[in-house]
Every structure is written in C-alpha cells, then in structure tokens.
Amino acid sequence: MKIGVLATISLTLVLGFATAAWAGVGMDADGDGVLDAVDNCQLVPNASPADCDTDLDGYGNACDGDYDNLGSVNSTDFTSFFLPDFASGMDSGVGSDHDCLGSVNSTDFTNFFLPQFSFGSPGPSCCAP
C-alpha cells in the first residue's frame, strides 16, 4: 500500500513539473489562444474558425492584404483585388474575406485591410515561407 501511494505521489510530481515547465514556453502575442509557434497571424486575433488562409500562402486572411503575394500590401492589392471583390461581395480566392465570414464587406476593409495597408506587409506568421 505504501509503495502504491509513493508511486502515485512521485508520478504526480513528475508530471506536474513537466507540465509546468512546458506551459511557460509558448507565447500568444495576440491573445487568441493560438500559440505564436503555430499561429498563421501572430499579431491579429484569428483563432479557429477565423484562421482561414484562402490563398494558402502561410498568412491567415486576418493579416494578409498582400493578395498578389509580392511581399507588400499596396495600392495594387487594393485596386486590382480588394475593390472587385468588395463590389461583388465575394472573395475571388485571394483572401479578401479577412474575417472568413463568407462575404467581402466594409468590416474586411476597415478592420483588416486598412491596418495591413498602413503596416505595408502581411503577417507576421509562423507558417509563411
């Protein structure tokens, strides 16, 4: 009986220390519950299901206004990609539906594209090349 109790206490202590040591390793800069090491949009909250990456470039839609994937968010992205998608209300496959709710609207522009345009580049992301 004493051996069983000691084994249980020992196992609990070992597992507790291992869990506590691992828990401090990960960071979540945007507070969305997804650790930065696996977050496709590290500074903009976009936890699932809104962590979509429509164009599969490694940047989540929430932080990717670089629709032509040339490394910058600029007026070409706005005029050639966002405006036509906004006019139709549908994402053409470039990720203009930033909040992944099924339509391209003023929220996508104001809350997502505009800050990316001001920042000038997509991301950061754990998963981009």
Secondary structure as GFF3:
##gff-version 3
##sequence-region A 1 129
A	DSSP	alpha_helix	2	23	.	.	.	ID=ss1
A	DSSP	three_ten_helix	36	38	.	.	.	ID=ss2
A	DSSP	three_ten_helix	61	63	.	.	.	ID=ss3
A	DSSP	alpha_helix	75	76	.	.	.	ID=ss4
A	DSSP	pi_helix	77	82	.	.	.	ID=ss5
A	DSSP	alpha_helix	83	88	.	.	.	ID=ss6
A	DSSP	alpha_helix	106	107	.	.	.	ID=ss7
A	DSSP	pi_helix	108	113	.	.	.	ID=ss8
A	DSSP	alpha_helix	114	119	.	.	.	ID=ss9
###
